[in-house]
Amino acid sequence: MAQTKGTVVLAYSGGLDTSCILVWLKEQGHDVIAYLANIGQKEDFEAARKKALALGAKKVYIEDVSKEFVEQFIWPAVQANALYEDRYLLGTALARPCIARGLVEVAQREGAQHVAHGATGKGNDQVRFELTCYALCPKIKVIAPWRMPEFYQRFPGRRELMDYAKKHGIPVPVTPQTPWSMDENLMHISYEAGILENPKNQAPPGLYTKTRDPATSPDTPDVLEIKFERGVPVKVTNAGDGATRCTALELFVYLNDIAGKHGVGRIDIVENRFVGMKSRGIYETPAGTILYHAHLDIEAFTMDREVRKIKQGLALKFSELVYNGFWHSPECEFLRECIGRSQEAVLGTVRLSVFKGQVYILGRESPRSLYNEELVSMNVQGDYEPADATGFININSLRLKEYHRLQSKVTVKQDE
């Protein structure tokens, strides 16, 4: 009997790539343990378990990490107002370190020296998975088949992969009606590749699965009140029917439902991948979009102006680090601590309307508000002396006067 090359824990999805990789790893002499994280995707997990075992997996772990995903990954991103390149709410980038952490924990539990994944050699996910694995378990060995010539030369296209699947009895539900790649979790779903690789092509009808077309969404808005503590949503109340959600997971799922019903959270962008190329992605992030707008509003209401400027810079760097896969880096941990500290006074309630693909802020209140109605009122002088503004303007105009005085001299000289 051939000697095994050791046990490998495979990040398994049940789809074409990871099913073929499972069988291929066994061909290479590995014992394979399949790890499937339930991170909120629509999946028949029991069917995936049976499939993995039928393909030869030694064991199958299916772990529900949805609650941890919301509380430990999504909430810090909400606190940060995390946004990559001004548009992307980081749904996939936040999920990868959560999944990879579970992958490493199973490998350590099983005494496995290897982990494996099905990320391609051109994308960001390979970096995100592996940086997390190496950070949490420096001695782990990663098998990335799509970067191994003996694998990608054998399977240069989908046809070869399909032929391999048929040969080994791997059932694969791939239909011509969905010629693009999809990746789903609780926070979002992404669509890329296939016909979407041409950035000129409009998303075909029927592509979107988490949100309704805003044009056919309800003609009556949902008005919500979202309560925040330390920059984290702790309660949502629907002003229409009184529905309330308080636990992190229930609250997020509820916001997904409401936002999805009204077509909120769709974007179609070209972004810069960490590996150096541009890619086109279409994303649906329903609840994340509502929370981004709500948190932005309550933060501006309660946070000092200069602190917020610094925090915005930290959020920009945080978003870049998360996108690039450095969740477990010392600099990202430091940023999370700093951003968390900035959120101590970010509490209060935001009232908003969700309607026809948009989120409209209607009002806000907070016991820690820095808004002074009497001070800002046009009808009450309060503790503000209007005459003082003259000196304020004079001091601030000094720099501008000097700059343009010099520019005038330069222009005169050039004209001589």
Disulfide bonds with the S-S distance in Angstrom:
none
